Amino acid sequence: MEKKLVVKMIKNCFKQYYEDDSMPISEKDLEELSKKVLQANETAPDEDLYEAVNDVVYEYLIG
């Protein structure tokens, strides 16, 4: 899985919750989220990547 794709998907997912290009996430947190998405994709390869990204971003926002 391409890490750049996951990072782009995470950024796009944040656009659902925040207007403009304001990203309430640091580069360090973005790195952690991308690792979580990639791990989730490895443990459950049948799960849609889009769902994994949304789940991880949602957990980050409510946590």
PDB file of N, CA, C, O and CB in Angstrom:
ATOM      1  N   MET A   1       0.855  -1.182   0.000  1.00  0.00           N
ATOM      2  CA  MET A   1       0.000   0.000   0.000  1.00  0.00           C
ATOM      3  C   MET A   1       0.893   1.235   0.000  1.00  0.00           C
ATOM      4  O   MET A   1       1.883   1.306   0.729  1.00  0.00           O
ATOM      5  CB  MET A   1      -0.969   0.004   1.231  1.00  0.00           C
ATOM      6  N   GLU A   2       0.538   2.168  -0.799  1.00  0.00           N
ATOM      7  CA  GLU A   2       1.302   3.392  -0.941  1.00  0.00           C
ATOM      8  C   GLU A   2       0.962   4.372   0.182  1.00  0.00           C
ATOM      9  O   GLU A   2      -0.193   4.765   0.348  1.00  0.00           O
ATOM     10  CB  GLU A   2       1.037   4.030  -2.306  1.00  0.00           C
ATOM     11  N   LYS A   3       1.968   4.756   0.940  1.00  0.00           N
ATOM     12  CA  LYS A   3       1.760   5.650   2.076  1.00  0.00           C
ATOM     13  C   LYS A   3       1.268   7.030   1.623  1.00  0.00           C
ATOM     14  O   LYS A   3       0.445   7.649   2.298  1.00  0.00           O
ATOM     15  CB  LYS A   3       3.057   5.793   2.878  1.00  0.00           C
ATOM     16  N   LYS A   4       1.766   7.503   0.497  1.00  0.00           N
ATOM     17  CA  LYS A   4       1.342   8.815  -0.009  1.00  0.00           C
ATOM     18  C   LYS A   4      -0.158   8.839  -0.276  1.00  0.00           C
ATOM     19  O   LYS A   4      -0.831   9.834  -0.004  1.00  0.00           O
ATOM     20  CB  LYS A   4       2.109   9.172  -1.294  1.00  0.00           C
ATOM     21  N   LEU A   5      -0.673   7.741  -0.808  1.00  0.00           N
ATOM     22  CA  LEU A   5      -2.107   7.647  -1.077  1.00  0.00           C
ATOM     23  C   LEU A   5      -2.905   7.732   0.215  1.00  0.00           C
ATOM     24  O   LEU A   5      -3.923   8.421   0.279  1.00  0.00           O
ATOM     25  CB  LEU A   5      -2.433   6.344  -1.814  1.00  0.00           C
ATOM     26  N   VAL A   6      -2.445   7.035   1.238  1.00  0.00           N
ATOM     27  CA  VAL A   6      -3.142   7.041   2.528  1.00  0.00           C
ATOM     28  C   VAL A   6      -3.130   8.439   3.137  1.00  0.00           C
ATOM     29  O   VAL A   6      -4.148   8.898   3.656  1.00  0.00           O
ATOM     30  CB  VAL A   6      -2.496   6.033   3.501  1.00  0.00           C
ATOM     31  N   VAL A   7      -1.999   9.109   3.077  1.00  0.00           N
ATOM     32  CA  VAL A   7      -1.900  10.471   3.627  1.00  0.00           C
ATOM     33  C   VAL A   7      -2.857  11.402   2.884  1.00  0.00           C
ATOM     34  O   VAL A   7      -3.531  12.224   3.505  1.00  0.00           O
ATOM     35  CB  VAL A   7      -0.439  11.005   3.529  1.00  0.00           C
ATOM     36  N   LYS A   8      -2.918  11.278   1.568  1.00  0.00           N
ATOM     37  CA  LYS A   8      -3.834  12.110   0.781  1.00  0.00           C
ATOM     38  C   LYS A   8      -5.280  11.818   1.147  1.00  0.00           C
ATOM     39  O   LYS A   8      -6.096  12.734   1.251  1.00  0.00           O
ATOM     40  CB  LYS A   8      -3.616  11.883  -0.722  1.00  0.00           C
ATOM     41  N   MET A   9      -5.598  10.544   1.343  1.00  0.00           N
ATOM     42  CA  MET A   9      -6.957  10.170   1.723  1.00  0.00           C
ATOM     43  C   MET A   9      -7.317  10.726   3.102  1.00  0.00           C
ATOM     44  O   MET A   9      -8.448  11.163   3.320  1.00  0.00           O
ATOM     45  CB  MET A   9      -7.110   8.645   1.712  1.00  0.00           C
ATOM     46  N   ILE A  10      -6.362  10.711   4.026  1.00  0.00           N
ATOM     47  CA  ILE A  10      -6.601  11.260   5.365  1.00  0.00           C
ATOM     48  C   ILE A  10      -6.874  12.761   5.270  1.00  0.00           C
ATOM     49  O   ILE A  10      -7.811  13.267   5.887  1.00  0.00           O
ATOM     50  CB  ILE A  10      -5.389  10.986   6.299  1.00  0.00           C
ATOM     51  N   LYS A  11      -6.064  13.456   4.507  1.00  0.00           N
ATOM     52  CA  LYS A  11      -6.263  14.903   4.340  1.00  0.00           C
ATOM     53  C   LYS A  11      -7.625  15.202   3.720  1.00  0.00           C
ATOM     54  O   LYS A  11      -8.312  16.131   4.144  1.00  0.00           O
ATOM     55  CB  LYS A  11      -5.146  15.504   3.468  1.00  0.00           C
ATOM     56  N   ASN A  12      -8.009  14.428   2.735  1.00  0.00           N
ATOM     57  CA  ASN A  12      -9.318  14.622   2.109  1.00  0.00           C
ATOM     58  C   ASN A  12     -10.447  14.333   3.086  1.00  0.00           C
ATOM     59  O   ASN A  12     -11.488  14.989   3.051  1.00  0.00           O
ATOM     60  CB  ASN A  12      -9.456  13.731   0.878  1.00  0.00           C
ATOM     61  N   CYS A  13     -10.244  13.363   3.948  1.00  0.00           N
ATOM     62  CA  CYS A  13     -11.264  13.030   4.939  1.00  0.00           C
ATOM     63  C   CYS A  13     -11.452  14.181   5.927  1.00  0.00           C
ATOM     64  O   CYS A  13     -12.576  14.466   6.340  1.00  0.00           O
ATOM     65  CB  CYS A  13     -10.883  11.739   5.689  1.00  0.00           C
ATOM     66  N   PHE A  14     -10.360  14.842   6.305  1.00  0.00           N
ATOM     67  CA  PHE A  14     -10.464  15.985   7.209  1.00  0.00           C
ATOM     68  C   PHE A  14     -11.257  17.130   6.579  1.00  0.00           C
ATOM     69  O   PHE A  14     -11.866  17.930   7.291  1.00  0.00           O
ATOM     70  CB  PHE A  14      -9.069  16.472   7.604  1.00  0.00           C
ATOM     71  N   LYS A  15     -11.252  17.209   5.273  1.00  0.00           N
ATOM     72  CA  LYS A  15     -11.997  18.273   4.592  1.00  0.00           C
ATOM     73  C   LYS A  15     -13.500  18.137   4.810  1.00  0.00           C
ATOM     74  O   LYS A  15     -14.236  19.113   4.671  1.00  0.00           O
ATOM     75  CB  LYS A  15     -11.689  18.261   3.096  1.00  0.00           C
ATOM     76  N   GLN A  16     -13.961  16.936   5.149  1.00  0.00           N
ATOM     77  CA  GLN A  16     -15.376  16.737   5.460  1.00  0.00           C
ATOM     78  C   GLN A  16     -15.768  17.463   6.742  1.00  0.00           C
ATOM     79  O   GLN A  16     -16.901  17.916   6.900  1.00  0.00           O
ATOM     80  CB  GLN A  16     -15.686  15.245   5.588  1.00  0.00           C
ATOM     81  N   TYR A  17     -14.804  17.560   7.649  1.00  0.00           N
ATOM     82  CA  TYR A  17     -15.087  18.117   8.973  1.00  0.00           C
ATOM     83  C   TYR A  17     -14.662  19.577   9.121  1.00  0.00           C
ATOM     84  O   TYR A  17     -15.196  20.296   9.965  1.00  0.00           O
ATOM     85  CB  TYR A  17     -14.399  17.292  10.024  1.00  0.00           C
ATOM     86  N   TYR A  18     -13.707  20.015   8.308  1.00  0.00           N
ATOM     87  CA  TYR A  18     -13.192  21.380   8.419  1.00  0.00           C
ATOM     88  C   TYR A  18     -13.207  22.045   7.056  1.00  0.00           C
ATOM     89  O   TYR A  18     -12.833  21.440   6.052  1.00  0.00           O
ATOM     90  CB  TYR A  18     -11.764  21.388   9.006  1.00  0.00           C
ATOM     91  N   GLU A  19     -13.644  23.295   7.031  1.00  0.00           N
ATOM     92  CA  GLU A  19     -13.685  24.046   5.784  1.00  0.00           C
ATOM     93  C   GLU A  19     -12.302  24.559   5.415  1.00  0.00           C
ATOM     94  O   GLU A  19     -11.379  24.540   6.229  1.00  0.00           O
ATOM     95  CB  GLU A  19     -14.668  25.207   5.892  1.00  0.00           C
ATOM     96  N   ASP A  20     -12.178  25.010   4.198  1.00  0.00           N
ATOM     97  CA  ASP A  20     -10.932  25.550   3.661  1.00  0.00           C
ATOM     98  C   ASP A  20      -9.825  24.501   3.725  1.00  0.00           C
ATOM     99  O   ASP A  20     -10.087  23.301   3.658  1.00  0.00           O
ATOM    100  CB  ASP A  20     -10.515  26.818   4.431  1.00  0.00           C
ATOM    101  N   ASP A  21      -8.617  24.960   3.854  1.00  0.00           N
ATOM    102  CA  ASP A  21      -7.478  24.048   3.919  1.00  0.00           C
ATOM    103  C   ASP A  21      -6.906  23.963   5.324  1.00  0.00           C
ATOM    104  O   ASP A  21      -5.762  23.544   5.503  1.00  0.00           O
ATOM    105  CB  ASP A  21      -6.397  24.487   2.948  1.00  0.00           C
ATOM    106  N   SER A  22      -7.686  24.354   6.320  1.00  0.00           N
ATOM    107  CA  SER A  22      -7.189  24.292   7.686  1.00  0.00           C
ATOM    108  C   SER A  22      -7.142  22.839   8.142  1.00  0.00           C
ATOM    109  O   SER A  22      -8.156  22.141   8.143  1.00  0.00           O
ATOM    110  CB  SER A  22      -8.072  25.136   8.635  1.00  0.00           C
ATOM    111  N   MET A  23      -5.974  22.405   8.520  1.00  0.00           N
ATOM    112  CA  MET A  23      -5.772  21.029   8.973  1.00  0.00           C
ATOM    113  C   MET A  23      -5.428  21.077  10.461  1.00  0.00           C
ATOM    114  O   MET A  23      -4.336  21.509  10.830  1.00  0.00           O
ATOM    115  CB  MET A  23      -4.638  20.306   8.145  1.00  0.00           C
ATOM    116  N   PRO A  24      -6.339  20.642  11.305  1.00  0.00           N
ATOM    117  CA  PRO A  24      -6.076  20.675  12.748  1.00  0.00           C
ATOM    118  C   PRO A  24      -5.242  19.471  13.199  1.00  0.00           C
ATOM    119  O   PRO A  24      -5.517  18.868  14.237  1.00  0.00           O
ATOM    120  CB  PRO A  24      -7.400  20.712  13.525  1.00  0.00           C
ATOM    121  N   ILE A  25      -4.238  19.137  12.420  1.00  0.00           N
ATOM    122  CA  ILE A  25      -3.434  17.962  12.705  1.00  0.00           C
ATOM    123  C   ILE A  25      -1.977  18.266  12.383  1.00  0.00           C
ATOM    124  O   ILE A  25      -1.665  18.889  11.368  1.00  0.00           O
ATOM    125  CB  ILE A  25      -3.934  16.737  11.900  1.00  0.00           C
ATOM    126  N   SER A  26      -1.103  17.820  13.258  1.00  0.00           N
ATOM    127  CA  SER A  26       0.326  18.036  13.032  1.00  0.00           C
ATOM    128  C   SER A  26       0.864  16.945  12.109  1.00  0.00           C
ATOM    129  O   SER A  26       0.199  15.939  11.863  1.00  0.00           O
ATOM    130  CB  SER A  26       1.108  18.051  14.378  1.00  0.00           C
ATOM    131  N   GLU A  27       2.058  17.158  11.611  1.00  0.00           N
ATOM    132  CA  GLU A  27       2.691  16.154  10.748  1.00  0.00           C
ATOM    133  C   GLU A  27       2.936  14.856  11.514  1.00  0.00           C
ATOM    134  O   GLU A  27       2.840  13.764  10.954  1.00  0.00           O
ATOM    135  CB  GLU A  27       4.021  16.690  10.180  1.00  0.00           C
ATOM    136  N   LYS A  28       3.249  14.989  12.793  1.00  0.00           N
ATOM    137  CA  LYS A  28       3.478  13.804  13.625  1.00  0.00           C
ATOM    138  C   LYS A  28       2.192  12.987  13.758  1.00  0.00           C
ATOM    139  O   LYS A  28       2.207  11.763  13.630  1.00  0.00           O
ATOM    140  CB  LYS A  28       3.998  14.215  15.023  1.00  0.00           C
ATOM    141  N   ASP A  29       1.086  13.675  14.015  1.00  0.00           N
ATOM    142  CA  ASP A  29      -0.202  12.986  14.123  1.00  0.00           C
ATOM    143  C   ASP A  29      -0.626  12.386  12.788  1.00  0.00           C
ATOM    144  O   ASP A  29      -1.205  11.300  12.749  1.00  0.00           O
ATOM    145  CB  ASP A  29      -1.278  13.948  14.626  1.00  0.00           C
ATOM    146  N   LEU A  30      -0.344  13.080  11.712  1.00  0.00           N
ATOM    147  CA  LEU A  30      -0.659  12.573  10.381  1.00  0.00           C
ATOM    148  C   LEU A  30       0.111  11.284  10.111  1.00  0.00           C
ATOM    149  O   LEU A  30      -0.420  10.343   9.523  1.00  0.00           O
ATOM    150  CB  LEU A  30      -0.334  13.629   9.308  1.00  0.00           C
ATOM    151  N   GLU A  31       1.346  11.255  10.540  1.00  0.00           N
ATOM    152  CA  GLU A  31       2.172  10.050  10.402  1.00  0.00           C
ATOM    153  C   GLU A  31       1.581   8.891  11.205  1.00  0.00           C
ATOM    154  O   GLU A  31       1.523   7.760  10.723  1.00  0.00           O
ATOM    155  CB  GLU A  31       3.617  10.331  10.863  1.00  0.00           C
ATOM    156  N   GLU A  32       1.145   9.178  12.425  1.00  0.00           N
ATOM    157  CA  GLU A  32       0.542   8.140  13.276  1.00  0.00           C
ATOM    158  C   GLU A  32      -0.757   7.619  12.670  1.00  0.00           C
ATOM    159  O   GLU A  32      -1.004   6.414  12.671  1.00  0.00           O
ATOM    160  CB  GLU A  32       0.278   8.690  14.690  1.00  0.00           C
ATOM    161  N   LEU A  33      -1.574   8.508  12.161  1.00  0.00           N
ATOM    162  CA  LEU A  33      -2.835   8.092  11.550  1.00  0.00           C
ATOM    163  C   LEU A  33      -2.590   7.224  10.320  1.00  0.00           C
ATOM    164  O   LEU A  33      -3.283   6.230  10.104  1.00  0.00           O
ATOM    165  CB  LEU A  33      -3.673   9.316  11.171  1.00  0.00           C
ATOM    166  N   SER A  34      -1.610   7.605   9.525  1.00  0.00           N
ATOM    167  CA  SER A  34      -1.327   6.806   8.331  1.00  0.00           C
ATOM    168  C   SER A  34      -0.827   5.414   8.713  1.00  0.00           C
ATOM    169  O   SER A  34      -1.147   4.435   8.038  1.00  0.00           O
ATOM    170  CB  SER A  34      -0.290   7.516   7.443  1.00  0.00           C
ATOM    171  N   LYS A  35      -0.048   5.320   9.786  1.00  0.00           N
ATOM    172  CA  LYS A  35       0.409   4.009  10.266  1.00  0.00           C
ATOM    173  C   LYS A  35      -0.776   3.163  10.725  1.00  0.00           C
ATOM    174  O   LYS A  35      -0.833   1.964  10.451  1.00  0.00           O
ATOM    175  CB  LYS A  35       1.422   4.176  11.421  1.00  0.00           C
ATOM    176  N   LYS A  36      -1.718   3.791  11.424  1.00  0.00           N
ATOM    177  CA  LYS A  36      -2.898   3.059  11.892  1.00  0.00           C
ATOM    178  C   LYS A  36      -3.727   2.540  10.727  1.00  0.00           C
ATOM    179  O   LYS A  36      -4.221   1.413  10.764  1.00  0.00           O
ATOM    180  CB  LYS A  36      -3.758   3.950  12.785  1.00  0.00           C
ATOM    181  N   VAL A  37      -3.880   3.354   9.702  1.00  0.00           N
ATOM    182  CA  VAL A  37      -4.656   2.940   8.529  1.00  0.00           C
ATOM    183  C   VAL A  37      -3.966   1.760   7.836  1.00  0.00           C
ATOM    184  O   VAL A  37      -4.615   0.783   7.461  1.00  0.00           O
ATOM    185  CB  VAL A  37      -4.831   4.127   7.536  1.00  0.00           C
ATOM    186  N   LEU A  38      -2.655   1.863   7.672  1.00  0.00           N
ATOM    187  CA  LEU A  38      -1.918   0.782   7.017  1.00  0.00           C
ATOM    188  C   LEU A  38      -1.977  -0.508   7.832  1.00  0.00           C
ATOM    189  O   LEU A  38      -2.084  -1.597   7.267  1.00  0.00           O
ATOM    190  CB  LEU A  38      -0.462   1.194   6.795  1.00  0.00           C
ATOM    191  N   GLN A  39      -1.906  -0.389   9.167  1.00  0.00           N
ATOM    192  CA  GLN A  39      -2.012  -1.568  10.029  1.00  0.00           C
ATOM    193  C   GLN A  39      -3.405  -2.178   9.930  1.00  0.00           C
ATOM    194  O   GLN A  39      -3.550  -3.399   9.869  1.00  0.00           O
ATOM    195  CB  GLN A  39      -1.693  -1.203  11.491  1.00  0.00           C
ATOM    196  N   ALA A  40      -4.422  -1.331   9.915  1.00  0.00           N
ATOM    197  CA  ALA A  40      -5.794  -1.826   9.804  1.00  0.00           C
ATOM    198  C   ALA A  40      -5.992  -2.532   8.472  1.00  0.00           C
ATOM    199  O   ALA A  40      -6.707  -3.531   8.394  1.00  0.00           O
ATOM    200  CB  ALA A  40      -6.806  -0.672   9.954  1.00  0.00           C
ATOM    201  N   ASN A  41      -5.370  -2.024   7.440  1.00  0.00           N
ATOM    202  CA  ASN A  41      -5.486  -2.635   6.125  1.00  0.00           C
ATOM    203  C   ASN A  41      -4.771  -3.986   6.076  1.00  0.00           C
ATOM    204  O   ASN A  41      -5.209  -4.893   5.368  1.00  0.00           O
ATOM    205  CB  ASN A  41      -4.921  -1.700   5.058  1.00  0.00           C
ATOM    206  N   GLU A  42      -3.689  -4.121   6.813  1.00  0.00           N
ATOM    207  CA  GLU A  42      -2.962  -5.391   6.865  1.00  0.00           C
ATOM    208  C   GLU A  42      -3.734  -6.441   7.649  1.00  0.00           C
ATOM    209  O   GLU A  42      -3.775  -7.606   7.255  1.00  0.00           O
ATOM    210  CB  GLU A  42      -1.583  -5.189   7.487  1.00  0.00           C
ATOM    211  N   THR A  43      -4.344  -6.037   8.751  1.00  0.00           N
ATOM    212  CA  THR A  43      -5.060  -7.002   9.587  1.00  0.00           C
ATOM    213  C   THR A  43      -6.403  -7.397   8.994  1.00  0.00           C
ATOM    214  O   THR A  43      -6.879  -8.510   9.219  1.00  0.00           O
ATOM    215  CB  THR A  43      -5.266  -6.435  10.971  1.00  0.00           C
ATOM    216  N   ALA A  44      -7.013  -6.496   8.241  1.00  0.00           N
ATOM    217  CA  ALA A  44      -8.309  -6.794   7.606  1.00  0.00           C
ATOM    218  C   ALA A  44      -8.258  -6.373   6.136  1.00  0.00           C
ATOM    219  O   ALA A  44      -8.826  -5.345   5.768  1.00  0.00           O
ATOM    220  CB  ALA A  44      -9.485  -6.062   8.348  1.00  0.00           C
ATOM    221  N   PRO A  45      -7.586  -7.155   5.302  1.00  0.00           N
ATOM    222  CA  PRO A  45      -7.423  -6.750   3.894  1.00  0.00           C
ATOM    223  C   PRO A  45      -8.729  -6.700   3.110  1.00  0.00           C
ATOM    224  O   PRO A  45      -8.792  -6.077   2.050  1.00  0.00           O
ATOM    225  CB  PRO A  45      -6.481  -7.693   3.205  1.00  0.00           C
ATOM    226  N   ASP A  46      -9.768  -7.349   3.622  1.00  0.00           N
ATOM    227  CA  ASP A  46     -11.057  -7.315   2.929  1.00  0.00           C
ATOM    228  C   ASP A  46     -11.804  -6.004   3.160  1.00  0.00           C
ATOM    229  O   ASP A  46     -12.705  -5.652   2.398  1.00  0.00           O
ATOM    230  CB  ASP A  46     -11.918  -8.478   3.380  1.00  0.00           C
ATOM    231  N   GLU A  47     -11.424  -5.289   4.213  1.00  0.00           N
ATOM    232  CA  GLU A  47     -12.082  -4.013   4.517  1.00  0.00           C
ATOM    233  C   GLU A  47     -11.662  -2.967   3.492  1.00  0.00           C
ATOM    234  O   GLU A  47     -10.511  -2.917   3.059  1.00  0.00           O
ATOM    235  CB  GLU A  47     -11.735  -3.534   5.957  1.00  0.00           C
ATOM    236  N   ASP A  48     -12.614  -2.149   3.123  1.00  0.00           N
ATOM    237  CA  ASP A  48     -12.351  -1.073   2.175  1.00  0.00           C
ATOM    238  C   ASP A  48     -11.399  -0.054   2.798  1.00  0.00           C
ATOM    239  O   ASP A  48     -11.574   0.335   3.953  1.00  0.00           O
ATOM    240  CB  ASP A  48     -13.668  -0.391   1.741  1.00  0.00           C
ATOM    241  N   LEU A  49     -10.394   0.380   2.038  1.00  0.00           N
ATOM    242  CA  LEU A  49      -9.420   1.343   2.534  1.00  0.00           C
ATOM    243  C   LEU A  49     -10.096   2.655   2.921  1.00  0.00           C
ATOM    244  O   LEU A  49      -9.717   3.288   3.907  1.00  0.00           O
ATOM    245  CB  LEU A  49      -8.339   1.596   1.482  1.00  0.00           C
ATOM    246  N   TYR A  50     -11.086   3.057   2.152  1.00  0.00           N
ATOM    247  CA  TYR A  50     -11.822   4.283   2.438  1.00  0.00           C
ATOM    248  C   TYR A  50     -12.474   4.208   3.819  1.00  0.00           C
ATOM    249  O   TYR A  50     -12.453   5.185   4.568  1.00  0.00           O
ATOM    250  CB  TYR A  50     -12.888   4.535   1.356  1.00  0.00           C
ATOM    251  N   GLU A  51     -13.047   3.062   4.156  1.00  0.00           N
ATOM    252  CA  GLU A  51     -13.660   2.877   5.468  1.00  0.00           C
ATOM    253  C   GLU A  51     -12.614   2.929   6.576  1.00  0.00           C
ATOM    254  O   GLU A  51     -12.851   3.520   7.630  1.00  0.00           O
ATOM    255  CB  GLU A  51     -14.414   1.548   5.520  1.00  0.00           C
ATOM    256  N   ALA A  52     -11.471   2.318   6.341  1.00  0.00           N
ATOM    257  CA  ALA A  52     -10.401   2.326   7.340  1.00  0.00           C
ATOM    258  C   ALA A  52      -9.933   3.751   7.620  1.00  0.00           C
ATOM    259  O   ALA A  52      -9.707   4.118   8.774  1.00  0.00           O
ATOM    260  CB  ALA A  52      -9.218   1.463   6.870  1.00  0.00           C
ATOM    261  N   VAL A  53      -9.788   4.545   6.575  1.00  0.00           N
ATOM    262  CA  VAL A  53      -9.369   5.945   6.736  1.00  0.00           C
ATOM    263  C   VAL A  53     -10.425   6.711   7.525  1.00  0.00           C
ATOM    264  O   VAL A  53     -10.093   7.435   8.463  1.00  0.00           O
ATOM    265  CB  VAL A  53      -9.131   6.618   5.353  1.00  0.00           C
ATOM    266  N   ASN A  54     -11.676   6.559   7.158  1.00  0.00           N
ATOM    267  CA  ASN A  54     -12.746   7.266   7.863  1.00  0.00           C
ATOM    268  C   ASN A  54     -12.813   6.860   9.333  1.00  0.00           C
ATOM    269  O   ASN A  54     -13.009   7.710  10.201  1.00  0.00           O
ATOM    270  CB  ASN A  54     -14.090   7.000   7.188  1.00  0.00           C
ATOM    271  N   ASP A  55     -12.652   5.584   9.613  1.00  0.00           N
ATOM    272  CA  ASP A  55     -12.684   5.117  11.001  1.00  0.00           C
ATOM    273  C   ASP A  55     -11.551   5.714  11.824  1.00  0.00           C
ATOM    274  O   ASP A  55     -11.768   6.162  12.950  1.00  0.00           O
ATOM    275  CB  ASP A  55     -12.609   3.597  11.047  1.00  0.00           C
ATOM    276  N   VAL A  56     -10.356   5.723  11.271  1.00  0.00           N
ATOM    277  CA  VAL A  56      -9.194   6.249  11.982  1.00  0.00           C
ATOM    278  C   VAL A  56      -9.322   7.750  12.217  1.00  0.00           C
ATOM    279  O   VAL A  56      -9.008   8.232  13.305  1.00  0.00           O
ATOM    280  CB  VAL A  56      -7.915   5.948  11.203  1.00  0.00           C
ATOM    281  N   VAL A  57      -9.771   8.485  11.226  1.00  0.00           N
ATOM    282  CA  VAL A  57      -9.937   9.936  11.367  1.00  0.00           C
ATOM    283  C   VAL A  57     -11.028  10.247  12.382  1.00  0.00           C
ATOM    284  O   VAL A  57     -10.877  11.147  13.209  1.00  0.00           O
ATOM    285  CB  VAL A  57     -10.275  10.584  10.005  1.00  0.00           C
ATOM    286  N   TYR A  58     -12.119   9.508  12.318  1.00  0.00           N
ATOM    287  CA  TYR A  58     -13.213   9.721  13.266  1.00  0.00           C
ATOM    288  C   TYR A  58     -12.750   9.457  14.702  1.00  0.00           C
ATOM    289  O   TYR A  58     -13.064  10.233  15.605  1.00  0.00           O
ATOM    290  CB  TYR A  58     -14.409   8.814  12.918  1.00  0.00           C
ATOM    291  N   GLU A  59     -12.015   8.384  14.916  1.00  0.00           N
ATOM    292  CA  GLU A  59     -11.496   8.075  16.254  1.00  0.00           C
ATOM    293  C   GLU A  59     -10.557   9.181  16.736  1.00  0.00           C
ATOM    294  O   GLU A  59     -10.558   9.535  17.915  1.00  0.00           O
ATOM    295  CB  GLU A  59     -10.759   6.715  16.249  1.00  0.00           C
ATOM    296  N   TYR A  60      -9.756   9.723  15.816  1.00  0.00           N
ATOM    297  CA  TYR A  60      -8.844  10.812  16.173  1.00  0.00           C
ATOM    298  C   TYR A  60      -9.626  12.056  16.610  1.00  0.00           C
ATOM    299  O   TYR A  60      -9.263  12.721  17.580  1.00  0.00           O
ATOM    300  CB  TYR A  60      -7.922  11.152  14.982  1.00  0.00           C
ATOM    301  N   LEU A  61     -10.695  12.355  15.884  1.00  0.00           N
ATOM    302  CA  LEU A  61     -11.465  13.560  16.174  1.00  0.00           C
ATOM    303  C   LEU A  61     -12.261  13.464  17.477  1.00  0.00           C
ATOM    304  O   LEU A  61     -12.400  14.458  18.190  1.00  0.00           O
ATOM    305  CB  LEU A  61     -12.403  13.847  15.032  1.00  0.00           C
ATOM    306  N   ILE A  62     -12.777  12.290  17.790  1.00  0.00           N
ATOM    307  CA  ILE A  62     -13.563  12.171  19.017  1.00  0.00           C
ATOM    308  C   ILE A  62     -12.685  11.858  20.226  1.00  0.00           C
ATOM    309  O   ILE A  62     -13.099  12.046  21.370  1.00  0.00           O
ATOM    310  CB  ILE A  62     -14.624  11.092  18.857  1.00  0.00           C
ATOM    311  N   GLY A  63     -11.484  11.384  19.965  1.00  0.00           N
ATOM    312  CA  GLY A  63     -10.587  10.982  21.054  1.00  0.00           C
ATOM    313  C   GLY A  63      -9.836  12.115  21.567  1.00  0.00           C
ATOM    314  O   GLY A  63      -9.033  11.958  22.487  1.00  0.00           O
TER     315      GLY A  63
END
